[in-house]
Amino acid sequence: MTKLNALKKKLLKRPDVRTEYVSLADEFSIAEALIRARAEADMTQEQVAERMQTSQSYVAKLESGRVSPSMKALQRYAAATGARLKISLEHAASQ
């Protein structure tokens, strides 16, 4: 059985896969930041949901990237986890 890293490396050699992977990087970075904030606050999804006054399933959708969060949702998530929301725009590296 191929290990995940080896499979990823192999697949990313394909231009079509690499293009799609790169295009999703921003979405995954948001999900990663949300999960990191919750983990650092030592909270469960249920606890975050309670503080946000929403459902645990919505928090799970935010963290999985299945929904595109509004600015308001990100602010509520940050407040619920005791984090500060910071948005930045960065120039892509020249290719």
Buried (B, 14 or more C-beta within 10 A) or exposed (E): EEEEEEEEEEEEEEEEEEEEBEEEEEEEEBBEBBBEBBEEBEBEBEBBBBBBEBEBEBBBBBBEBEEEBEEEBBBBBBEBBEBEEEEEEEEEEEE
